[in-house]
Amino acid sequence: MRTLDQWLSLYSESHQNPTNKNIHRVCVPLIMLSLLALVALIPLPEFFQQYRVNLSHIVVFGALVFYFLLSKLFFVLMIGVATPMLMVAHLTNQSMATKEAAILWGAIFIVAWIGQFIGHKIEGKKPSFLEDLAFLLIGPLWVVAPLFPRFR
């Protein structure tokens, strides 16, 4: 398995253009938030519901296992990123009808992905996840990592 620095270095290769970087700094968190909110709308069996667990919790848990294996510090940081996103997703989903919430989050998800592809068009390089799907989990780390350069 690659190290955190190796993943971030490889991801950075296709994210050099300042405009593309800025687009990603906005769109990656929006994609993460909207994805968590959308999957939270998918009903799970009663067993999970009695513990107030939804599919977004399971998705976050899987991502956190990956982050834990990469870096204990970034594992903790990503808990700090994912927790407020889960809360926003939950509160928003609870305040709207399911169909309305799905339309809202679906629109954000699509617009953010369009932004990502525009950024890569400007960059002149393909998105990293086309080479390895694990880069979909590296994007959020790449956004957070510059905030904590001493800890890498």
PAZAPA-4460 file (N, C-alpha, C; in steps of 0.05 Angstrom, whole numbers, plus 32768, in hexadecimal, padded with zeros to 4 digits):
% residues 152
    n_x    n_y    n_z   ca_x   ca_y   ca_z    c_x    c_y    c_z   seq   type   mol
   8011   7FE8   8000   8000   8000   8000   8012   8019   8000     1      M     A
   8009   802D   7FF0   8019   8046   7FEF   8016   8055   800A     2      R     A
   802A   8066   800E   8029   8077   8026   8018   808F   8020     3      T     A
   8010   809E   8035   8001   80B6   8031   800F   80CA   801F     4      L     A
   8029   80CE   8023   8038   80E1   8012   8039   80D7   7FF5     5      D     A
   803B   80BD   7FF0   803B   80B3   7FD5   8020   80B9   7FC8     6      Q     A
   800A   80B3   7FD6   7FEF   80B8   7FCB   7FEB   80D6   7FC5     7      W     A
   7FF3   80E7   7FD7   7FEF   8104   7FD3   8000   810E   7FBD     8      L     A
   8018   8104   7FBB   802A   810C   7FA5   801F   8104   7F8A     9      S     A
   8016   80EB   7F88   800A   80E2   7F6F   7FF1   80F2   7F68    10      L     A
   7FE0   80F8   7F7C   7FC8   8107   7F77   7FCF   8123   7F6E    11      Y     A
   7FE4   812F   7F7A   7FEC   814A   7F73   7FF6   814D   7F57    12      S     A
   8000   8137   7F4B   800A   8138   7F30   7FF5   8143   7F1C    13      E     A
   7FDC   813C   7F20   7FC7   8145   7F0E   7FB6   815C   7F1A    14      S     A
   7FC3   816A   7F2E   7FB6   8180   7F3A   7FCA   8196   7F3F    15      H     A
   7FD6   81A1   7F2A   7FEB   81B5   7F2C   7FE0   81D1   7F26    16      Q     A
   7FCD   81D3   7F13   7FC2   81EC   7F0B   7FB3   81F9   7F22    17      N     A
   7FB9   8213   7F28   7FAC   8220   7F3F   7F8D   8220   7F3D    18      P     A
   7F82   8224   7F25   7F65   8223   7F22   7F5A   8208   7F28    19      T     A
   7F67   81F3   7F1E   7F5E   81D8   7F24   7F60   81D2   7F42    20      N     A
   7F75   81DB   7F4E   7F78   81D7   7F6B   7F61   81E4   7F7A    21      K     A
   7F5B   81FC   7F73   7F45   820B   7F81   7F2A   81FD   7F7C    22      N     A
   7F26   81F4   7F64   7F0D   81E6   7F5D   7F0B   81CD   7F6F    23      I     A
   7F21   81BF   7F71   7F21   81A6   7F82   7F1D   81AC   7F9F    24      H     A
   7F28   81C2   7FA9   7F25   81C9   7FC5   7F07   81CE   7FCC    25      R     A
   7EF8   81D7   7FB8   7EDB   81DB   7FBC   7ECB   81C2   7FB6    26      V     A
   7ED1   81B6   7F9F   7EC1   81A0   7F95   7EC5   8186   7FA4    27      C     A
   7EDD   8180   7FAD   7EE1   8166   7FBB   7ED0   8165   7FD5    28      V     A
   7ED1   817A   7FE5   7EBF   8179   7FFD   7EA2   8178   7FF6    29      P     A
   7E9A   8186   7FE1   7E7D   8185   7FD9   7E75   8169   7FCF    30      L     A
   7E87   815C   7FC1   7E82   8141   7FB8   7E80   812E   7FD0    31      I     A
   7E92   8131   7FE3   7E92   8120   7FFA   7E78   8124   800A    32      M     A
   7E71   813D   800F   7E59   8143   801E   7E40   8139   8010    33      L     A
   7E3D   813F   7FF6   7E25   8137   7FE8   7E24   8118   7FE5    34      S     A
   7E3A   810B   7FE2   7E3A   80EE   7FE0   7E31   80E2   7FFB    35      L     A
   7E3B   80EC   8011   7E33   80E2   802B   7E15   80E7   8030    36      L     A
   7E0C   80FE   8028   7DF0   8105   802B   7DDE   80F3   801A    37      A     A
   7DE7   80EE   8001   7DD7   80DD   7FEF   7DD6   80C0   7FF9    38      L     A
   7DEC   80B5   8001   7DEC   8099   800A   7DDD   8096   8025    39      V     A
   7DDC   80AC   8035   7DCD   80AB   804E   7DAF   80A8   8048    40      A     A
   7DA6   80AF   8031   7D8A   80AD   8029   7D82   8090   8022    41      L     A
   7D95   807F   801D   7D90   8063   8016   7D88   8054   802F    42      I     A
   7D70   8049   802F   7D68   803B   8048   7D78   8021   804C    43      P     A
   7D7D   801C   8065   7D8B   8003   806E   7D77   7FF2   807D    44      L     A
   7D7D   7FD9   8081   7D6B   7FC8   8091   7D67   7FD3   80AD    45      P     A
   7D51   7FCB   80BA   7D49   7FD4   80D4   7D5F   7FD1   80E9    46      E     A
   7D6F   7FBC   80E7   7D85   7FB8   80FA   7D97   7FD1   80FC    47      F     A
   7D9E   7FDC   80E5   7DAF   7FF4   80E5   7DA0   800C   80F0    48      F     A
   7D87   800F   80E8   7D77   8026   80EF   7D73   8028   810E    49      Q     A
   7D71   8011   811B   7D6D   8012   8138   7D86   801E   8146    50      Q     A
   7D9D   801D   8139   7DB5   8029   8144   7DBB   8044   8137    51      Y     A
   7DA9   804E   8127   7DAB   8068   8119   7DC4   8068   8107    52      R     A
   7DC9   8052   80FB   7DDF   804F   80E7   7DD3   8051   80CC    53      V     A
   7DDF   8062   80BB   7DD6   8062   809F   7DEE   805C   808D    54      N     A
   7DE9   805A   8074   7DFE   8051   8061   7E16   8064   8060    55      L     A
   7E11   807E   8065   7E28   8091   8065   7E3B   808A   807C    56      S     A
   7E31   8081   8093   7E43   8079   80A9   7E55   8062   80A0    57      H     A
   7E49   804F   8092   7E58   8038   8089   7E6D   8040   8074    58      I     A
   7E66   8052   8062   7E79   805D   804E   7E90   806B   805C    59      V     A
   7E8A   807C   8070   7E9F   808A   807E   7EB0   8077   808E    60      V     A
   7EA5   8063   809A   7EB5   804F   80A8   7EC9   8042   8096    61      F     A
   7EC0   803A   807E   7ED2   802E   806B   7EE9   8040   8063    62      G     A
   7EE2   805A   805D   7EF7   806D   8056   7F0A   8071   806D    63      A     A
   7EFF   8072   8086   7F11   8077   809D   7F24   8060   80A2    64      L     A
   7F1C   8048   809B   7F2F   8031   809D   7F46   8036   808A    65      V     A
   7F40   803E   8072   7F55   8044   805E   7F67   805A   8069    66      F     A
   7F5C   8070   8074   7F6C   8086   807F   7F7C   807D   8097    67      Y     A
   7F71   806C   80A7   7F80   8062   80BF   7F99   8053   80B6    68      F     A
   7F96   8044   80A1   7FAE   8035   8097   7FC3   8047   808B    69      L     A
   7FBA   805E   8081   7FCD   8071   8075   7FDB   8082   808A    70      L     A
   7FCB   808D   809D   7FD6   80A0   80B0   7FC3   80A2   80C7    71      S     A
   7FCD   809E   80DF   7FBC   80A0   80F7   7FB2   80BD   80FA    72      K     A
   7FC4   80D0   80F5   7FBC   80EC   80F8   7FA7   80F4   80E3    73      L     A
   7FAB   80EC   80CA   7F97   80F4   80B6   7F7D   80E4   80BA    74      F     A
   7F7E   80CD   80C6   7F66   80BE   80CE   7F56   80D0   80E1    75      F     A
   7F63   80DB   80F5   7F55   80ED   8108   7F4B   8106   80FB    76      V     A
   7F5B   8112   80E9   7F53   812A   80DB   7F3A   8124   80CA    77      L     A
   7F3A   810D   80BD   7F23   8106   80AC   7F0A   8100   80BC    78      M     A
   7F0D   80F7   80D5   7EF6   80F5   80E6   7EEB   8111   80EB    79      I     A
   7EFD   8124   80EE   7EF5   8140   80F2   7EE9   814D   80D9    80      G     A
   7EEF   8142   80C2   7EE2   814C   80A9   7EC8   813E   80A5    81      V     A
   7EC7   8124   80A9   7EAF   8114   80A3   7E99   8119   80B6    82      A     A
   7E9F   811E   80D0   7E8A   8121   80E4   7E78   8139   80DE    83      T     A
   7E82   8151   80D9   7E70   8166   80D3   7E61   8162   80B9    84      P     A
   7E6D   8155   80A6   7E5F   814F   808D   7E48   813C   8092    85      M     A
   7E4C   8127   80A2   7E37   8115   80A9   7E20   8124   80B8    86      L     A
   7E28   8137   80C9   7E14   8146   80D8   7E03   8158   80C5    87      M     A
   7E11   8166   80B3   7E03   8177   809F   7DF1   8166   808E    88      V     A
   7DFB   814F   8085   7DEA   813D   8074   7DD2   8134   8083    89      A     A
   7DD6   812C   809C   7DBF   8122   80AC   7DAA   8138   80B1    90      H     A
   7DB4   814F   80BA   7DA1   8165   80C0   7D92   816E   80A7    91      L     A
   7DA0   8170   8090   7D93   8178   8077   7D7F   8163   806E    92      T     A
   7D87   814A   806F   7D75   8134   8067   7D5D   8133   8079    93      N     A
   7D60   8138   8092   7D49   8138   80A5   7D36   814F   80A0    94      Q     A
   7D40   8165   8096   7D30   817D   8093   7D21   817E   8078    95      S     A
   7D26   816A   8067   7D1A   816A   804C   7D0D   814F   8047    96      M     A
   7CFB   8150   8034   7CF1   8136   802A   7D08   8128   801C    97      A     A
   7D07   810D   801C   7D1C   80FD   8010   7D21   8105   7FF3    98      T     A
   7D0C   8108   7FE3   7D0F   810F   7FC7   7D1D   812A   7FC4    99      K     A
   7D14   813E   7FD3   7D21   8158   7FD2   7D3E   8157   7FDA   100      E     A
   7D44   8148   7FEF   7D60   8145   7FF8   7D71   8138   7FE2   101      A     A
   7D66   8123   7FD6   7D74   8115   7FC1   7D79   8127   7FA9   102      A     A
   7D66   8138   7FA2   7D6A   814B   7F8C   7D80   815F   7F93   103      I     A
   7D7E   816A   7FAB   7D92   817E   7FB4   7DAE   8172   7FB3   104      L     A
   7DB2   815B   7FC1   7DCD   814F   7FC3   7DD6   8145   7FA7   105      W     A
   7DC4   813A   7F98   7DCB   8131   7F7D   7DD5   8148   7F6B   106      G     A
   7DC7   815F   7F6D   7DD0   8176   7F5E   7DEB   8180   7F66   107      A     A
   7DF0   8181   7F81   7E0A   8189   7F8B   7E20   8176   7F81   108      I     A
   7E1A   815C   7F83   7E2D   8147   7F7B   7E34   814B   7F5D   109      F     A
   7E20   814E   7F4C   7E25   8151   7F2F   7E34   816A   7F29   110      I     A
   7E2C   8181   7F34   7E39   819A   7F2F   7E56   8199   7F38   111      V     A
   7E5B   818D   7F4F   7E77   818B   7F5A   7E88   817A   7F47   112      A     A
   7E7D   8164   7F3D   7E8C   8153   7F2B   7E91   8161   7F11   113      W     A
   7E7E   8171   7F07   7E82   8181   7EEF   7E99   8194   7EF4   114      I     A
   7E99   81A1   7F0C   7EB0   81B2   7F13   7ECA   81A4   7F12   115      G     A
   7ECB   818C   7F1D   7EE4   817C   7F1D   7EEE   8177   7F01   116      Q     A
   7EDB   816F   7EEF   7EE4   816A   7ED4   7EEC   8183   7EC5   117      F     A
   7EDF   8199   7ECB   7EE8   81B3   7EC0   7F05   81B9   7EC9   118      I     A
   7F0A   81B5   7EE3   7F25   81B9   7EEE   7F39   81A7   7EDF   119      G     A
   7F32   818E   7EDA   7F45   817D   7ECC   7F48   8184   7EAF   120      H     A
   7F34   8190   7EA3   7F36   819A   7E88   7F4A   81B1   7E87   121      K     A
   7F48   81C3   7E9B   7F5A   81D9   7E9D   7F77   81CF   7EA2   122      I     A
   7F79   81BB   7EB4   7F93   81AF   7EBB   7F9F   81A1   7EA3   123      E     A
   7F8E   8195   7E92   7F98   8185   7E7C   7FA0   8169   7E83   124      G     A
   7F96   815F   7E9A   7F9D   8144   7EA3   7F83   8136   7EAC   125      K     A
   7F83   811C   7EA9   7F6C   810C   7EB1   7F6A   810B   7ECF   126      K     A
   7F52   8107   7EDA   7F4F   8104   7EF7   7F5E   80EB   7F00   127      P     A
   7F6A   80EC   7F18   7F7A   80D6   7F23   7F6A   80BD   7F26   128      S     A
   7F51   80BF   7F2E   7F41   80A7   7F34   7F3D   8096   7F1B   129      F     A
   7F42   80A0   7F03   7F40   808F   7EEC   7F56   807B   7EEB   130      L     A
   7F6C   8080   7EF9   7F82   806C   7EFB   7F7E   8059   7F13   131      E     A
   7F73   8064   7F29   7F70   8054   7F41   7F58   8060   7F51   132      D     A
   7F44   8050   7F56   7F2C   805B   7F65   7F33   8064   7F81   133      L     A
   7F49   805A   7F8C   7F51   8063   7FA7   7F56   8081   7FA8   134      A     A
   7F5B   808D   7F91   7F5F   80AA   7F91   7F45   80B9   7F99   135      F     A
   7F2E   80AC   7F97   7F16   80B9   7FA0   7F17   80BE   7FBE   136      L     A
   7F26   80AD   7FCD   7F2A   80B1   7FE9   7F41   80C4   7FEF   137      L     A
   7F53   80C7   7FDC   7F6A   80D8   7FE0   7F63   80F5   7FDC   138      I     A
   7F50   80FB   7FCB   7F47   8117   7FC6   7F42   8126   7FE0   139      G     A
   7F31   811C   7FF2   7F2C   812A   800B   7F45   812E   801C   140      P     A
   7F57   811B   801C   7F71   811E   802A   7F81   8134   801E   141      L     A
   7F81   8135   8003   7F91   8149   7FF5   7F87   8165   7FFC   142      W     A
   7F6D   8168   8000   7F61   8182   8007   7F6A   818A   8023   143      V     A
   7F6A   8176   8036   7F70   817B   8052   7F8E   817D   8057   144      V     A
   7F9E   816E   8049   7FBB   816C   804E   7FCA   8187   804F   145      A     A
   7FC5   819A   803D   7FD3   81B4   803F   7FCE   81C4   8058   146      P     A
   7FB8   81BD   8065   7FB2   81CB   807F   7FC3   81C1   8096   147      L     A
   7FD0   81AA   8092   7FE0   819E   80A7   7FFB   8194   809B   148      F     A
   800B   81A6   808F   8024   819D   8082   8038   8191   8095   149      P     A
   8039   8199   80AE   804C   818E   80C1   8048   8171   80C8   150      R     A
   802F   8168   80C3   8028   814D   80CD   8029   8138   80B8   151      F     A
   8033   813E   80A0   8034   812A   808B   804C   8119   808D   152      R     A
***
